[in-house]
Amino acid sequence: MIDNLKNITILHSNDFHGDFLPKIENGRETGGLARLSGYVSKVRSENENVIYALAGDMFRGSIIDSEYQGLSTIDLMNNLRPDVATVGNHEVDYGFAHLLFLEKCAKFPIVNANLFITMNNSRVFTPYINLEVGGMKVMFIGILTDEVLASTKSEKIIGTFIDLESAAKEVGIICDNYRTTATDLTVLLTHIGYENDVKLAGLLDPDWGVDLIIGGHSHTFMETPTVVNGVPIVQAGMGSGVIGRLDILYNTGPGMISDIKWECVPINEDTAPVDEVMADLIDSYRTETDTKYKRVVTRWARTLTHPSREQETEMGNLYADVMVDDASYDIMLFGSGSIRKKELGPVIEYQDMLENTPFDDVIYMVEVTGAQWRRIVQHLMRDDAWVGETEFYQVSRGVKIVYRKSTHTIEELSFRGEPVTDDMRLKLGIQAYHYNNFDAFFGVPLEEVKKNRRPRVTATSQNNIIEEYFSTNSGLDAKVEGRITVLE
């Protein structure tokens, strides 16, 4: 048998979150959809067998996206021309019915194997697609994180598999039923995060023939693929500033990969030309939004940072303090993931403000005992928190938490300088997204907490509070001051 070697190039992006516009770094332009589109077009013109895949979270993070509730993003993605995409958890932010409408507007296939209608157990999306390139068939199967359950809590007809074992089983079902001898490569296009990709790969039966996992959700920047159970795992960080590139040498004789190379390519003036059609389209949307959103709300004392969700941050302290100022509750637990920018300021425009906290939410107040507060903190600091697998929170002034990871112990828990005692009563402010998932996020049953005091809504819009506070207070500043201390 004569070996028949063919080249396949798979480009992949994930977690755009509205990162559509270029940035200037060291006097040079980097990122932006216009250059990213230029790079994709360049590779397509230079190579015969090219596939471009999106691993979820096209939406949110930009005024261009939120102003048009994702319609502008679908328009931009149609011009980017991916060959396949999967659903991310933020794809449901505008509601599930709206997502199905957006899918109809997409000129590219969206695959997902484990979202289903609970009434009849039927899948919402096509679970897989076979793409033909150069006489070869490449199967893509879409898998989504169970975080979608948090976003669609009120939509009881929508469900998803809640554990990796069930997701792996679904992969097996699809491969057993639809992967044939004509299928050359099988790729899982996931949005479950790097750590879960690693676990999922370990659960795959080699006989299912999965060749590759392309992931998203955890915003993981990688230097080399991670290989688990013989399956390479890759992810391209986040945004439009980078793109993943797989160059695969495939031997159609024995039906196997002979060689595979992967790199995370920076998108800049050296690597990518500007796609002028895409640039004009983005400018048309930006012109519309600039008229409405380019006004200065306030000036901070300096640039504030939010480098990581899993730690106390400057911006986290500021936002938690803003929400607790003149509030009827004692402590604000502000979701770390609610803050989207790693740095901001000192000049804050309306657009900056909304893009930094795009998930405008209702604020609930619940009352907990000191003993329940200790259980909540213990739950928040569990091991999964340090690998991006759980919700983490920024806390308002007066709270002090000292936690030791090695022994899983709370070494100090105080409020306003006084140790928290079991019989103490504390009123907590939390966003509706977290209230609706109270049991899972906080580790204490909401029904138990309701016995202390009936929860109530204290504000219908967090961004109304933020905008008013910012517009009436200039020179705001915040520092990391040891509200949350994690000891090794």
N, C-alpha and C positions, 0 to 999 in steps of 0.2 A: 504493500500500500504506500503510495506516495503522499507524503505530508503536504497539506494545503494550508499554508500560513496566511492569516489575514489580520489586519490591524483594525482595532476599534478604539475610538477615543470617546470617553464619557466625561463630559463637563458637568459639574454640579454646584449648586448654590443652596443656601438655607438661611432662614431667619432674616429676611430683608428688613422687616419691621419699618417699612417706609424710608429706608436709607436710599433715597433716589438721587440726591444731589451730590456733586463732587465736593471734596474738601481740599483745602490748601495746607500742605504739610511741608515745612522747610522750603517754601516758595514754589512748590510743585503741586500740580493737581493730581489727586488720587481719588479712586472710587467714582461712584455715580453710575446710574443706569446707562447713560450715553456711552461711557467708556466700556462698561461691562458688555453692553450689546455689541460694541465695536470689536471686543476681544472674541466673543462668541462667533461673530460673522467672519472674523479673520481665520479662526481655527476651522470653521466650516469650509472656507474657500481653499485652505491649504491641505485639508485631509478629506478622504473620501467617506469614511464611515464614522460619522460624528453623531452622538446623542447628547442632548442637554437636559438635565433633570433638576427639578426643584424639590427639596426635602422639607417643605412646609413653612408656615408663618410668613406669607407674603404681606399680610396686612398689619396695620397698627404702627404707631410710632411717628407718623408724619401727618401734618395738616392736610397735605395733598390727598392722603388716604382717608382720613376721618371726615373731611368736608364732603366727600362724595360717597361715604360709607362703602369704600372698597371698589366702587365702579371705576374710578380713575386707576386704581392699582391693576384691575383686570385688563383695562385698556393698555396700560404700560406693559404688562406681562404678555399680552397678545403680540405686541411689537417686539418683545424680547424673544418670542417664538421658542419656548421650551418644547421638548418633545413629550414630556410627561411631568406631572407634579403630584405630590401627595398633600393631604390635609394636615395642617398644624393646629395646635390648640387655639391660636388666635384667629383662625379662619372662622370661628363661630362667634366672635365677639359682637357682631352686628345681628345675631340671632340665627337660628338654624334655617328658618325659612328663607332668610335673605341669602344665606350661603348657597342654598340650592338655586336661587335666582342668579347669583354670581357665577355658579358653575355653568349655567346655560349661556352666559355671556362669554365664557372662556372659549378660545379657539384651540385649546390644547386639552388632552385628556387629564382628568384628575382621578387618581386611583386610591382606594382605601378598602381594606379587607375586613376591618373590625368595628365599623359603625353600623348599627342595625336598628330597625324599627322594632320596638319591644313587643308590639301586639302580635306580629306574625313572624318575627325573627328573620325578616328579609333585610338584606344589605342595602344601605343607603346609596353607596357608590359602587361603580365597577371595581372589583377587588384587585384586578391585575390587567395588564396590557402586554401584548407581544409586539415589539417594534422590530421591523425588518430593516436591516442595514447590510449592504454588500452581500446579499444572499444569506445572511445569518439572522436568527431570531433571538431577541433579547427580551426576556420576561421581567417586568417590574411589578412587584407586589407592594402595596401601601399599608403601613402599620402606624397607628397613632397612639400617643401617650394617653393614659387614663385620666389625665388632667382635664380632658374635654368634659368629663362628667361634672367637674366643678363649674365650668362655664355654662353648662346646659342643665343645671340643677332643676330648674322649673319646667323643663321640657321633658316630661315623663315618658314620652313615646320614643325618645332617643336613648340608646344605651351603647356601651362598648365593653369589650373584655377588660376586666379590671386587674388582671395579673399577666405576667409574662408567659406563664405556662399555657394559659388559654390562647395567647397570641401566637405562641410557637405551634400549638396544635392547629390553629387556623392556617398557618403557613403550610403545615403538612397536608391539610385537606386540599388546599389549592394546588400544591405541587403534585399530589397523588392524582388529582382529577384533570389538571390542565397542562401540566408540564409533560411534554411528549419527547420522542426521539428527535423531533425537529427543533426543539428548544436548545439553543447553543449556550446561552448564559442566563442565570437566574439571579436577579438583584432585588434585595429588600430595600425599599425606599421608605425610611422610617422617620418618625418624629417623636422619639421616646427618650432622647438624651443618651450621651456617650456611655454612661455606666449601665444603663438598661440595654443598650446595644451589645455590650460585652456579655451581659447575662443572657440575652436572647440568643446570641451566637452559640453559647455553651449548651443551649437546650435544643438546638437544631439537629435532627437526624441527618447524618452525612448522605444517606440514600435519597433525601429530598433534593439534593443537588444544588443547594444555595451557594452561589459563587462569591457573593459580595454584599456588604451592607453599606449603604450610603445614608448617613443620619443627619439629624438636626435636633433642635430644641435646647440643648445645653450650651450652645455657643462655644463649642470646643475647638480651639486652634491646635492642629496637630502638625508635627514635623514628619512623621512616618505613619503608615497604617498600623493599626493594632490587629494582630491575627489571633483569633480564638477559634478553636475547633476547626482549624483550616480555613476559616472565613475571614478575609481582610475587612476591617471596619474603617471608614473614613468619614470625616466631617470637615466642612470649610468655614469654621468660625461663625461669623455672622456678617450681614450687610453686603454692600456692593463693592467693598474695598478689596476683596479676595474672591477667587473662584477655585474650586477643586478640579484637578485634571488627572484622569486615569488614561494611560496609554497601554492597551492590552494587546498582546500578540496571541492570537487564538489559532489553535491547530484543529481544523475541521475534520482531519482524518480520524484521530482517536477521540475527538470532541472534548478538548481540554485546553486550559490556559497554559501556554508555553512560557509566557513572561508577562509581568505586570509592573508598571511604574506609576507612582502617584506623586503629585506635588500640589502645594497650595500656592497658586500664582497670584502675586499682588497685581492689582489693577491700577495702573498709573500711566504717565506719559510715555514711559519706555516700553511698556508691554501692550498697550491697547490704544488704537485710534478711536476718535469720537465718531459715533453713529449720529450723523446730523439729523436724521429723521427722528430718532429718539430724543435728541436734544431739543428739537423744536416742540415735540409733544410735551415734554416735561415743562418747558418754558411757558407753554399755553396754560397749563394748570397752575404753575407758580404765579403767573401774572394775575390770575383770578384770586388766588389765596392771599397774595401780598397786599392787595387792596384792602382786605378785611382784617388781616392779622399782623401786619407790620407796624405795630405801635408799641412804644416803650411802656411797660407796666411799672417797673421799678428798677433801681440800681442797688445791687448788693455791695457790701464792703469789698468783696474780692470774689474770685472764682472759687466755687465750692465743688467738692468731689463726691462721687458715689462709686468707688472703684469695684466694689463687690457686694453682692446681695447678702452674703453670709457673714457680715460683720457690721459693727456700728460705723456709720459714716457721717460726714459733715452735713450733706444734704438730707440724710435720713433724720438726723437730730433736728434740723430746721423744720422740716415738714411735720414731724411728730409734734414739735412744740407749737407750730402754727395751729394745728388741729385742736390742741388741748387748751389754747389760750381762751380764757373766758368761757370754757365749756362746762357742761354739767357733769362731766365724768372726770375721774382722777388721772387715768393713764390712757394715752393713745397708743394703740398698736398699729403702726402704719406699715402695710405690706412692702417689703423691700423691693419686690418685683413691680410695684406700682410706680417706682421711680426709674425712668428709662434711660436717662443720659448719665454718662460716667463723670461729666463735669459740666458746669453751667455758670454763667455770669461773667463779669459783674453786671452787665446790662441785660435786663430780662425783657424781651419783647413778648407780646401776647402769644405769638406763635411758639416761642420757646417754652413758655409756661404750659401750654396745652400739650405740646409734644413730650414734655417731661413727665406729666401725669395724664396720659391719654385716657385712662380708664376711670372716667368720672363716676363716682359711686355715692350711694346713700350711706350715711353713718348711723350705726346702731350703738346703743348703750346697753351693756349687760352688767350685772353685779355679781361678783364672785367673792367667796371667802378667801382668807389668806391661804388655807390649805389647798383650795382649788387653784389659786394663782401659782402656788408652788408646783402642783401637778402640771399645769400648763407650761411653765418654764422648763420643767424637766422634759416634757414632750417636745418642745421646740428645739431643745439642745441635743436631741438624739443623734446618733451617728449619721443618719441619712442627710442631716442638715448640711454637713460639710462637703457633700458631693453634689449639691444642687438638686436633691431628690425631694425636698420638702419646702414648705413655705417658711420664710424667715421674716422677722419684724424689726423695725426701728421703733424705739421706745422714747416716750417724752420725758422731760426733765423730772428729776426726783426719783427715778428708778435706778437701782443699782443691782446688777446681776454679776456674780463671779462664779464661773463654771469650770470644772476641771474635766477635760475630755478623757484622760487616761483612766479615771475612776468613775466617770459618769455621775459626778456629784455636784450639787449646788453648794458652793462654799460660802456664799453670801447672797442674801436676798433681802433688800431693804427698800423702803419708800420714804422719801423726805427725811432721810437720816435715821429712821427707826426700823429695827428688824421686823420683817413681816411675820406675824403670829397667825396661828391657825384660825382664830376667831375674828381676825380683822376682816372688815368689809371694804372692797375696792370696786369702783365703777370703771369699766373698761370701754373705750371707744374703739369700734372696729368697722371696717368697710363691709358693705353688703355681700360682696363676693366671699369674704372670709366668714361672715355670719352664716351664710347659706351652706357652708361646709364646715361648720363649727366642730362637729365631732371628730372629723378626720384631721383638721388643721391644728386643733388645740388639745386633743387627747382627753377631753372631759365632755361627757354628754350634755348637749344643750338643754335637754329636758331636766337634768339635774340642776343646771344653772338657773333655769327659769323659776325654780322653787324659791330662789333668793329674792327675786324681783322680776316683774314682767319686763322683758326687753322692750325698748321703744326706739323709734327713729328720732335722732336729735338734729339731723340735717339731711336735706334731700339732695345736696350736691357738695361733694368735697371741694370741687374746683371753684364753686362760688365763694367758699370760705378762703381758699388760697388766694384767689384774685383780689378779694377785698382786703385781706391782710397785706399782701404785697403792695397794692396801690396806695395804702395809707401808711406804710412803714418803709422808709428808705434806709440804706446802709445796713441791711440785715447781715448778720454773720453767724457762724456756728462752727464749733470745733468738736473733734472726737475727744470726749472727756471721761471715758471709763464707765459709761452707763452699762455696757455689755463687755465684760472681760472674759476671754476664753483662755484658760491655761492648758498647756500641753501636759 
